[in-house]
Amino acid sequence: MIQAIVHVTVHVLDQDEALKFYTEKLGFEVGMDMTMDGGFRWLTVFAKAQPKLELVLAEPKEGPMFDKDSAEQIRRLVSNGAFGVGVFETDNCQKTYDELLEKGVEFTQPPTEQFYGIEALGKDNSGNWFSLTQQTT
Amino acid sequence: MIRHFQYKKICLGRDYLQEHFSDSFSLAEVAKYSCMSQYHFCRVFTNVFGESPNTFVTRLRIKKAKEMLITEKFSIGKICESVGYSSIGSFSSLFRKKVGMSPTQYRRELWGLSSEPLSFPMQSIPLCYAQNLFDLKDHGMKKRR
């Protein structure tokens, strides 16, 4: 029986920049940051209240995992906002939105009442969108 | 769900523990960073983060020790001390309990897998991320029943 999700991949354009964004702006913590033999960097972050679910900040680049074309396609899709990280939960959407806005996080939609709660839409510094949601149910 | 201001308060204590996990500390002192009594701090901390402050610190210490065992040549005693334990015996048995092998064995196994000195072997990350980087037969997979 599958019991939990522990790693989710987020493609980012630059791991150093993404690390700064997720830790300094969103307040995530570094799970692992290790450079493996061969130079592959295994970089994960997680929300403080959910240490077992780590986002793997992976940089698509030419190498054993992607050929040049695939890497470029993914990078283009990421920067065009084709991918979403997911939904980040908060107990106060407006307050968190204000705090993140002050830190320079880009939002495409301010807190808005939806059927399921109050939701704002933001983007990370690679172009991945995320939802900031205060659930009402 | 915990309220916004309460979350911020509990994070202050957690941040302190994160920064000073290798020092000796008293939970009563740490609780002050969150403006709470020790009892309330432990209760809220566990409720919010899903683990007690002591479990949290142990996790950070073991994680740091694992990293140091791979990337440093320090003795086990030195690593034990660096992550905040004064007794090698307690550290080793705790490490064995959490990781499933002794610190020495962990170091030996991981160093044995790594192709470059003092670096993490690819075998230490999930296979789905590493499978294209080298032959699967080299991943050292063991069949489990």
Interface residues (C-beta under 8 A of the other chain):
Chain A: H7 T9 E29 M34 T35 M36 D37 G38 F40 W42 K48 A49 Q50 P51 K52 V56 A58 G63 P64 M65 E89 T90 D91 N92 K95 T96
Chain B: M1 I2 R3 H4 Y7 C11 R14 Q18 V48 F49 G50 E51 R59 E67 S114 S115 E116 S119 F120 P121 M122 S124 I125 P126 Y129 A130 N132 L133 F134
